[in-house]
Each structure stands twice: as C-alpha cells, then as structure tokens.
Amino acid sequence: MGTFRITAVWRTAVGQDLAKNGGDSGYYFPQKMCPAFKEKYAVPAIYRWRVMRDTNRWPNDLVEKIYIGEAEELTRRIHWVLKPHSAAKSTDTSKRLNALFTNLVAQGRKIVIDVADFDPFEINGIRFDKRDIGDRFKRRMLESYFLVEAEASPNFDLLNARIDPVDEVRQSLSRLTPRQARETAKLYGTRKASK
C-alpha cells in the first residue's frame, strides 16, 4: 500500500493591525471583526477554533481543545458563533460553541481561529489547491480529513459533536408528516431482512 500525504499548515487568522494591537495580531473570540479582517476572510475556508494552552495557569493543560469546520464564507461563520440565532436550539453548533467559548473566556482562556493552508495535491487525477476551496464537496472532504487527522493525534481534544447515525435517522423520521410516515412504512415495512 502506498503512502499519501496532505501537507497543511494552520495559520492564525489576523484580527487587528499589528500597531494597534501591541504586536499580537491574532483574532480572539469574542472580538469584533475589523473591516480589513472582514475583507480578507470573506472567503471559503477550512478553519479551526483553538483554545490556547496556558501551562503556567493550568499545568494539566496538556492538549489543545479544537473545533474544526468548513465555511463557504469564514466571516459569516464567525459571526454566527459570535451571535447565534436567538431561536436556535442548545444543540445548534453556533449556539453550543458560543456558550462554551464564552465560559472559557470568562475563565481567562484565549480562543483563536486558524485557517488551513495546504499544498496542492492530487487524488486519482483530481487536483486540490487553495483555488478549489470554494467547491463544497472538496472543502467538506478536506474538513473530514483534518477531523480524522486531529482525532488520531494525542495533542488535540476535539470539540466537534459526534452525530450517531441512528439518532439522525430517528430525528429525520420524527419530522415526517403522518402521510410521509405511512408511505415510508409501506415502502420499507414490507421488506424482510435477508438472513
């Protein structure tokens, strides 16, 4: 079996002008996005929220907590986490991350957002490079790869919620109208499982 490698570097998104921010230009949750930041990051991206480690204050802080996602437009995605919709359920990703990050910031934690920067590569003749990140399927494939890679690393604790496929199907079925439920039962209820 051959080896294939995707080389990526996570770069912290620049939040403010260096001179204005005392030399630290990282974007920190829940900072307001400046116009230059909005202009620069109003692009498709694979990103990660990263709770920065501080072993001086928290000696047992051995791994970084991260959330990896993909966005059609990064600034809009950040905005949804900063100000989740008021009617959103507590399980909504934006609302869940906002509550978690707000709590961590109250404890004195710093949370930054990084953007994946990767070298061009090819799989079965299909090219992937930064220009292709607008393609939703390619972006989601890369997001999934980075999630698998982070999960395999002992250096990270993933904040991404895992969805149980059976629960997802149950939730989908619970949203069916009575007529749709009868039609689904007719279609699938008469089939016998093969032994």
C-alpha distance (Angstrom), angle and dihedral (degrees) to the residues before:
residue distance angle dihedral
M1 . . .
G2 3.81 . .
T3 3.76 125.5 .
F4 3.77 122.0 -118.8
R5 3.78 123.0 -171.3
I6 3.79 132.9 -166.1
T7 3.79 109.8 -158.0
A8 3.78 112.9 -152.2
V9 3.79 136.7 164.7
W10 3.79 122.2 -159.1
R11 3.82 109.8 -138.5
T12 3.79 121.2 -165.1
A13 3.79 110.5 -118.5
V14 3.80 110.9 -112.7
G15 3.79 110.1 -119.6
Q16 3.78 110.2 177.5
D17 3.77 138.7 11.9
L18 3.83 109.8 -79.1
A19 3.81 93.7 -125.3
K20 3.80 92.6 52.1
N21 3.79 94.9 47.9
G22 3.80 101.7 47.2
G23 3.79 94.2 -106.3
D24 3.82 97.1 -52.0
S25 3.78 108.8 108.3
G26 3.81 101.4 170.6
Y27 3.79 118.4 124.0
Y28 3.81 109.4 -117.4
F29 3.79 126.2 -163.1
P30 3.09 121.5 -85.8
Q31 3.82 95.9 20.5
K32 3.75 119.2 131.2
M33 3.80 110.9 -110.3
C34 3.82 112.0 -113.7
P35 3.83 119.1 -137.8
A36 3.82 93.0 -105.0
F37 3.81 90.6 52.3
K38 3.82 91.5 48.7
E39 3.78 90.7 50.6
K40 3.80 94.6 46.9
Y41 3.81 97.1 45.4
A42 3.81 101.9 37.2
V43 3.81 85.5 108.7
P44 3.81 138.4 98.1
A45 3.80 111.3 -83.6
I46 3.75 148.4 163.1
Y47 3.78 104.6 -129.5
R48 3.75 142.6 173.0
W49 3.78 131.7 -152.5
R50 3.80 107.4 -140.8
V51 3.79 126.8 -162.9
M52 3.79 100.9 -147.7
R53 3.78 116.7 -127.5
D54 3.79 119.0 -122.7
T55 3.80 109.6 -174.3
N56 3.82 90.9 177.1
R57 3.81 91.5 64.5
W58 3.80 97.6 26.3
P59 3.84 109.2 30.1
N60 3.81 92.2 -177.0
D61 3.80 90.6 57.0
L62 3.80 94.5 115.2
V63 3.81 100.3 147.2
E64 3.79 133.8 41.3
K65 3.77 118.8 -118.9
I66 3.80 109.2 -133.8
Y67 3.78 139.7 175.5
I68 3.82 116.6 -157.3
G69 3.78 121.7 -159.3
E70 3.76 145.2 149.7
A71 3.77 128.4 -125.9
E72 3.75 137.3 -168.9
E73 3.80 86.3 -147.4
L74 3.80 116.7 14.0
T75 3.82 97.7 -156.1
R76 3.81 91.2 54.1
R77 3.81 90.3 49.5
I78 3.81 91.3 50.2
H79 3.82 89.6 48.9
W80 3.83 90.9 53.9
V81 3.81 89.9 54.6
L82 3.83 91.8 45.8
K83 3.81 92.4 48.4
P84 3.80 111.9 17.5
H85 3.78 117.2 -167.7
S86 3.81 110.3 -84.9
A87 3.81 92.4 -131.0
A88 3.81 93.0 51.4
K89 3.80 117.5 121.0
S90 3.80 118.2 -115.1
T91 3.82 88.2 -109.7
D92 3.82 91.1 59.4
T93 3.81 107.1 115.4
S94 3.82 95.4 -129.6
K95 3.80 93.0 48.2
R96 3.82 92.6 44.3
L97 3.82 92.8 49.6
N98 3.81 92.2 45.4
A99 3.82 91.7 53.4
L100 3.81 92.5 44.9
F101 3.82 94.7 46.5
T102 3.81 93.4 43.9
N103 3.81 89.0 53.8
L104 3.81 92.6 47.3
V105 3.83 92.5 48.0
A106 3.83 88.8 51.0
Q107 3.83 86.9 56.7
G108 3.81 90.0 54.3
R109 3.81 98.2 -98.3
K110 3.80 123.5 145.0
I111 3.78 118.7 -137.8
V112 3.80 121.6 -165.4
I113 3.76 133.9 179.9
D114 3.80 120.3 -128.3
V115 3.79 128.4 -165.7
A116 3.81 123.7 -145.3
D117 3.78 114.6 -118.2
F118 3.80 111.4 -172.7
D119 3.78 137.7 179.5
P120 3.82 116.5 -112.9
F121 3.81 114.5 -93.7
E122 3.78 140.0 169.2
I123 3.80 133.5 -134.0
N124 3.81 117.5 -168.3
G125 3.79 90.8 -22.5
I126 3.83 94.2 -48.4
R127 3.78 111.6 122.7
F128 3.80 123.0 -142.2
D129 3.79 121.6 -166.6
K130 3.81 138.8 140.7
R131 3.81 91.6 -84.1
D132 3.81 89.7 59.8
I133 3.79 95.0 55.9
G134 3.82 89.1 97.6
D135 3.81 88.6 68.2
R136 3.80 103.5 96.7
F137 3.81 95.1 -150.0
K138 3.79 94.0 50.2
R139 3.82 91.5 44.5
R140 3.81 92.2 51.5
M141 3.79 91.9 46.3
L142 3.80 90.0 54.2
E143 3.81 91.6 45.2
S144 3.82 89.0 53.9
Y145 3.80 91.4 48.0
F146 3.82 92.0 51.1
L147 3.83 90.0 48.2
V148 3.82 91.4 52.6
E149 3.81 90.7 46.0
A150 3.84 92.8 49.7
E151 3.79 92.2 46.0
A152 3.81 89.9 54.4
S153 3.81 91.6 51.6
P154 3.81 120.5 90.0
N155 3.84 88.6 -149.5
F156 3.81 96.8 71.5
D157 3.77 139.7 61.3
L158 3.82 108.4 -158.8
L159 3.80 117.1 -135.9
N160 3.81 92.1 -168.8
A161 3.79 112.6 119.0
R162 3.77 115.5 -120.8
I163 3.77 115.6 -134.6
D164 3.78 117.2 -147.4
P165 3.83 105.9 -136.4
V166 3.82 91.7 -142.1
D167 3.82 91.4 53.0
E168 3.80 89.6 47.4
V169 3.82 90.6 54.5
R170 3.81 91.1 46.7
Q171 3.81 90.6 51.7
S172 3.81 90.8 48.6
L173 3.80 91.0 49.9
S174 3.81 92.1 48.8
R175 3.82 89.0 59.4
L176 3.81 93.5 56.8
T177 3.77 119.1 110.2
P178 3.84 114.9 -118.3
R179 3.83 89.4 -102.4
Q180 3.82 92.4 50.4
A181 3.82 89.8 48.0
R182 3.86 91.3 52.6
E183 3.82 91.5 48.0
T184 3.81 91.5 48.1
A185 3.82 91.2 48.2
K186 3.83 90.3 50.1
L187 3.77 92.2 48.6
Y188 3.80 98.4 45.2
G189 3.81 102.7 19.0
T190 3.79 94.4 68.4
R191 3.79 94.6 53.1
K192 3.78 115.9 95.8
A193 3.77 120.8 -142.8
S194 3.79 110.9 -112.3
K195 3.77 115.3 -120.2
